[in-house]
Amino acid sequence: MKKIGILGTGIVGSTIGSKLTALGYEVKMGSRTANNTKAAEWVKANGKSATQGTFADAAAYGEIIFNCTKGAYSPEAIKIAGAATLAGKILIDISNPLDFSKGMPPTLIPALSNTHSLGEAIQQLLPQTSVVKTLNIVNCEVMVDAAKCGGDATMFLAGNDSSSKKEAELILKQFGWKDIIDLGNITHSRSTEMMLLIWLSTTMVTKNRYIGFKILR
């Protein structure tokens, strides 16, 4: 199995990392500092297959990298990880460009929406890396256990490199996703990032975080 690097120590990063270690992957969680407390707690909970380090350490370690940082901070985290370190690798981006400055519900960061997206911005920062946008339209627990939404939901992915999307799809299937639609190149991150606002509005009114989208066709 390929080694995995995780950028981000929040609930999304820890949920993704724990699932991957349970599946047999060796995973390094990266943060701004090598001795991050949250990362240390995650390592302790996940055994010998789990290690921690800086963003750059995780980027160097993984053959596949998951960006699990908050969207507003993702470009900075990517720069710290290093474009040279990430060159030739696959980066699975599950972040969203959400602006919480005016409270709930959030809006999308203007510079990263409509005619642009966070997925595209990350790809521009990493010209030698294959960025794949996926999993950003559901709760992190549903990300790693598709059945938790109560049905056969649809997951999307977008990216410029077909072989990298196939690698990402293999992991999606290990997470239980059966209905997967490849939307095309990385510009389609615009669509899925906008979908997260629908998810937020729906989960707020239904009081249910375990929901997903289904494309009937």
Secondary structure, DSSP 4 states (H G I P E B T S, - for coil): ---EEEE--SHHHHHHHHHHHHTT--EEEEESSTT-HHHHHHHHHHGGGEEEEEHHHHHHH-SEEEE-S-TTTHHHHHHHH-HHHHTTSEEEE----EE-TT-SSPEE-GGGSSS--HHHHHHHH-TTSEEEEESTTS-HHHHT-GGGGSS--EEEEEES-HHHHHHHHHHHHHTT--EEEEEESGGGHHHHHHHHHHHHHHHHHHT-S--------
